[in-house]
Amino acid sequence: MMRRSTFITYAGLGLFGILGPILFPAYTLSIAYLWMMVLMASTWDILGGQMGYNSLGNITFFGVGMYVSAIIQIAIFYEPGVREYTSAMGAIKPEFTDQQYYWGIFLGIFGGAIAALALSLIFSTFMFGLRGPYFAIGSLGLAIAAAEITVTINYVGGASGISMPMFPGDIEFRSVFFYILCFILAVLAHLVIRGMLSTQFGLAINAIRDDEDKAEAMGLPTLIYKQIGWGVTAVFMGAIGAVAGNMAGFIDKEVAYPVPTFGIFMVAMVLLGGKGTLWGPVLGAIIFHIVKETTWTYLLGWQWVTLGLILIINIVYFQQGIMGWLQSKYPEMFGIVVDQSNINQEKKES
């Protein structure tokens, strides 16, 4: 049964998600990016928090989804490989009807998710032979390699990049449309992760985090669980990458594979909110994004200093994150039962 605090949290976030563009029309795209951040942080925590595999390469699936979506959106209505279109300068001005655009973007989101899932299954066959910092470095290498390979493919514009189809509707509705997509994907990601963690899957990946060798010795198919976790991450990262490419309107290596920014942000958000918790990544993403947007607006030039200070304070004083600290300080708020008799006994013995 859902606790009252959980119901209030869902109701509050739901109302904010629905009324956000109405109450804050000037910040519609900014809030859309907030939901994107929530999705990135939540999916990163599947491996990084719940399973103990700190990945720095999840941004690979973001970029793959973005480029695959671009190919699908263009190729289903224009001759594949037309250099005039894939040119960054846009030698021709392709026009899409409303129906073509909407069909293209929804097929692109689906195609980007499937392509990212397929790549995660391919990469996982050899990537999960690495553990600890080796997996983190290896996954980072995947992202860098994917970015460098992309710039050599003229079919998608190479190093010059590629222009995305123009949104056919009014400019005001454009922001609302992409906001809705980001919000829906963030909600779906959260509900899927919540459902997964409430089953045997959650227990299995926590066992992998605590001691993978013992989990394997007990007969747990650890590779399958790791592949499932990374696969779910890839699906949502590929889908949100497709949306992000259309929001940007133009994609190249820096837009599709932002390792120094989004690639690091998703890790920082989880550390801030609390690894291995359902709500930690959500809370961390909200706080991180608000601080980031505020400093970018009012403290331009000092924004990186501010974010750096947040990370330092987080690592030094709140290593378990905000949610971890709250759970240890006020366990009853989260339904955690503490045996006071054992605590009192330990105090007496000490």
N, C-alpha and C positions, 0 to 999 in steps of 0.2 A: 504493500500500500504506500502511495506517495506521501511523504511527510509534508506538513504544512509549509515549512520553509522552502522546500523544493518546488511546491506548487506556486508559491509567491514568486520565486525566482523565474520560473518558466513564464508565468503570466506577465511579469514585468518586462522581461526581454521580448516576449511576443508582442506586447503592446508597443514597445519602443520600435521593434522591427516593422510593424505595420504602420504606425503613425509617424515614424521618423521623417520620411520625405514630406509629409504634410506640415509637421511642426517646424522642421528645419529645412525648407526647400533650397536654401543657398548652400547647404552642406550635404546634399543628397549623394554626390559621388564620394565625398569623404567618408560618409557612413557606409557606403557600399564597400569601400576599401577596408573599413573596420570589420565587416563580415568576412571579407576575404582573409584578413589576418586571423580571425577566429578559426576559420577552416584550416589554415596553414598550421597554426599552433596545435589544434586538436589532433590533426592527422599525424603531425610529427611526434606527438606524445605516445602514439601506439607503439612505435619502436623505441624511441628515445626514453620515454618515461616508464611505460608499462612493461617493456621487454628488456630494457637495458642496452639496446643497440643504438648508440648515438650516431645518427645519420646526418651528414653534411651535404648529401647529394639529392635530397628530395626535390630540390629545385629543377633537377633534370626532367622530372615528369611534368612540371609546370611548363617548361619550354617546349617539350615534345608535344604536349596537348595544344599549345599555342600554334605551332607550325602545322601540325596535322589538321587542325581546324581551318587554318588559312587555305591549305591545299584543297580541302573538301569544299569549302565555301566558293572557291574560285573555279575549281575543275569541273564541278557538276553543271556549270552554266557556260564556261568558256573552255576553249581547247586547252588541254593540259600542256604545260610547258611553254605557253606563249610568253616570250621574253618581254613583249611590250607591256604586259600586265605586271609581271613579277619585277620589272624594273622599279627601283625606288623613285625614279623621277616621274614615273607614270606617263609613258609615251602615249597611251590612250586613256580615255576616261570611260571605263566600263560602267554601265548602268544596270542596276538590279531593280526589279519590281519589288513591291512589298512582300509578295508571296515568295519570290525567289530568295530574298534576304532572310526572312524568318525561317524558311525551310533550311536554308544553308547554315544558319547559325546553330539551329538545334541539332542538325546532323553533324555539324562541326564539333559541338560539345560532346555528343555521344562518341564520335570517332576519336576525338582527343583522349577521352577516358579509356576507350578500348585499346588504343595504341600504347598509352602509358602503362596499362595493365599488362599487355603483352611484353613490353620491355622489362617491366619489373620481374616477370617470371623468367625471362632470359638472363637478366643480370643476377638474379638470386641464386642461380645454379652454381655460380662461382664466388659471388660476393659474400655469401653467408659462410664461406670457409674461413673468413676473417672474423676476428673478435676484437673487442675493446677499441683502442685508438687506431688499430690497423683498419677496422671496418670504417671508422669515421674518415680516415684519410683516403681510403679506397673509394668511398662514396663521393667524396669531394672531387676526386680525380675523374669520376664518371661525368659529373656536371661540367667540369672544365673541358673534358674531351668532347662531350656532346656539343658544347658551344663552338669549339674550334672546327669540328667536322661540319657543322651547319654552315659556316661562312664559306666553305668550299663547294657548296651545292648551288649551282646557278639556278636550278629549277625553283628554288624558293628565294631568289634574289641575292644569294651569296652574302658577301660582306656589306652590300648596299642596303639590304633589307627588303621588305615587301609591304606595300600598302594594303590595308584591309578594306573590304567593301564598306561603302559609306552607309550609315544608318538612314533609312528612307523617311523616317518620321520627323516630327518637330524636334528641335534641339532640347526643349524642356522635357519632352517625353523620353528622349534618349537616356537621360540620367536616371529617370524612374525605371525604365526598362532594365538597364544593367543593374540597378539597385535590387530589383526583384529577383533577378537571376542569382546574384551573390547571396542574398538573404536565404533563398530556397536551398541553395547548395550548402550553405553553412548549417542550416537546420537539419538537412538530410544527413550530413556528415556527423553531427552531434548525436542524432537519434540512432544511426547505425553503430557508432562507437559505443554508445550507452548500452544498446542491445547486446553487442559482442562481449562487453566487459561483464555483463550480468549472467553470462553462460559459462560453460566449462572453458571456453576460449580464454576468458579473463584469468582464470586460475592457472591455465597452462602457460600463458605468456609471463605471468608473475613468477611462476616456477623457473622459467628460463632465466629471468632476471636475477633471481636469488642464487641459483646454482644450476647452470645448464648441463653440466656433466652428470649430476645426480638425476636431473630430469630425464636425460637420455637413458641412464642406467635403469630407471623405473619403467622404461618402455614408452616414454612420451615421444611422439614423432616431431621433434623440435623443428626440423627443416620445414615441414608442412605448415606449422603454426607461424613460423617466420615469414614464409611466402604469402600466407593469407594476410598477415598484418601489413606487409609491404605492398601487397596487391591492393588492399583497400585504400591505403595512402595514395598509391599511384592513380587510382580511379578518380578520386576527388581532386588531386592536384592537377591531373590532366584536364578535368572538366573546368576547374576554375582558371587554368591557364588559357583555355579557349575563350572564356569570357573576358579575361584580362587583355588578351590580344585585340579583341574588338573594342574594348573600352579605350585602349591606347590609340587605335586607328592605324598604327604603323608598328611593325615589329622588326627587330634585328637582334644581333647577339646580346647586346646589353639589356634589351627589353625582355627577351625570352629567358635568359639565364642570369638573373640578377643575384649572383652568388654573394657579392659584398654587402648587399642590402637585405632583400627578402630572405636569402639563404641563411643569413646570420640572425635576422629579426625573429624568425620562427623559433629558433633555439632560445634566444633571449627572452621571448615572451613566455615560453614554457618554464624556464628557470625562475622568472619573476613570479608567475602565478603558482607554480608548484608542480614538479614532475610526478607522474604516476597517479594523478588525481583526475577525475572527470571534469571538474569545474576549474581547476587550476589554469589550464591553457586558455580557457574562455576569459577568466578574470585577468590573466596576464596580458592577453591580446588587447582587451579593452583599455586597460591602464596604459600599456605601452603605446597604443595608437593615439590616445588622447594627448599624452605627453609629447609624442613625436609631432603631431599636427600643431600643437600649441607652440612648441619651441621653433618649429619651422616658420610659423607665422610671426611670432613676437620676439624671438631670440635668434634670428637668422645670423649665422656665424658662430653661434654657441650651441647649436642643436646637438652636435656630436659630443660636446663636453657634457651636456646635460644627460644624454643617454648613457654615456660612459660612467657618470657618477651613479646613476641608477643601478647599473650592472655591478659596480664595485660594492655599493651598499647591500645589494641583493646577495652577492657572493659572500661577503664578510659577515653580515648580520642575519640574513635570512636564507641560509643555504637550502632549506627545505621549501622555500617559496612561501608566498603569502598564505595559500591554502594549507600547506603543511604546518605552518606556524599556528594558524587558527585552530587546526584540528588537535594539535598538541596542547594548546592553551585552553580551548573550550571544546573538549571532545563531545560533551552532551549535545551541543548544537548540531552535530553531524551524525547523531545516532550511535556514537562509539561508547560502548559500556566499559567503564574502568572499574576494576575490582579494588576498592579502597582498602579492603582487609589485607590484601597482599602488599599494597604500598605501605600501610602502617607497620606491617610486620618487618618489611625491609628497612624502614626507618629505625625501628627498635634494634634490629640486629646490627645496624651500622653505628 
